[in-house]
Amino acid sequence: LVKLTPTQLRRVPLPEELLAAIRTAQAIPQRGAHKRQLQLIGKLMRRLDDPEPIRTALATLMAPRHLS
């Protein structure tokens, strides 16, 4: 999720708190704080009631264009 572009992120149905954590991680340099932010994102994702809409959106984004 952290490697997605802003346009791609808008296509994924994310709770506001998780989206904010992802945007923060994208802005932090690849050091200790970045790793802690990734851990927070993992924690927030584990708390999701139904992660299936996110999985579906990611699968659609990652599918090869020629199959669409």
Protein Blocks (a to p, Z undefined) as FASTA:
>chain_A
ZZpcfklmmmpccdfklmmmmmmmmmpccdfklmmmmmmmmmmmmmpmblmlmmmmmmmm
mpcfklZZ
